Each structure stands twice: as structure tokens, then as C-alpha cells.
Amino acid sequence: MGYIDIEVIDLVQFISNLSRPVRLLKIDIEGAECEVLHALIDSGLSKNISSIVVETHEIKIPRLRGPIKILKEKINKYGIRNINLNWQ
């Protein structure tokens, strides 16, 4: 079986470089959601996105339960209301 090279971009940098606001960001990246959301929150960019909907995978991938719990605690701690982790 072969492989395909792909270019990877930094989402935080990409959004920072946009010349217009982001209204909707849908995240479904099969287990890497926590890393991206922490980066968006820590950079302050999550505040500039109207709605972030996320499909988490802790049911299918049990090792994600701990990281998702930590992410939920961070979201609650900072009173973030524009991130929906229950999108399906």
C-alpha cells in the first residue's frame, strides 16, 4: 500500500491570518480535537469564532476520556460558551 504526502498547516496561525471573522468552525479530526481546542483557547482565538462545534470521540476511543474531561474543565473554568462538544 502506498502513501500520500500532505501539507500540514497550523490552524491557529491560519485563522490568525484570515482577513475576516470566522462564524463557524467544525472540528472532527478523529482524536486530535483536544490539542486543537487547547491551542485555540490558549491563543485567545476561540473568543473570535462565533461558534465551534466539535465531534469528540471518547466513546469510540477510551484513551480520550481523560483529555476530554480536562478540556471540559478548562471550558467551564473560563466560562467559554461558544464551544459545543456534543455535536454529532
Residue pairs with C-beta under 8 A, 6 or more apart in sequence:
11 36
11 39
11 40
12 39
12 40
12 43
12 45
15 22
15 25
15 40
15 45
15 48
15 49
16 43
16 45
21 48
21 49
21 50
22 48
22 49
22 50
23 49
23 50
23 51
24 49
24 50
24 51
24 52
24 53
25 49
25 51
25 52
25 53
26 52
26 53
26 54
26 87
27 33
27 36
27 37
27 52
27 53
27 54
27 55
28 54
28 55
29 36
30 57
31 57
31 61
31 64
33 54
33 55
33 56
33 57
34 64
34 67
34 68
34 70
34 71
37 46
37 52
37 54
37 71
37 83
38 71
38 74
40 46
40 49
40 52
41 74
41 75
41 78
41 80
46 52
46 80
46 82
46 83
47 82
49 82
50 82
51 82
51 84
52 82
52 83
52 84
53 84
53 87
54 83
54 84
54 85
54 87
55 87
55 88
56 64
56 68
56 85
57 64
58 64
58 65
58 68
68 85
71 85
72 85
74 80
75 83
75 85
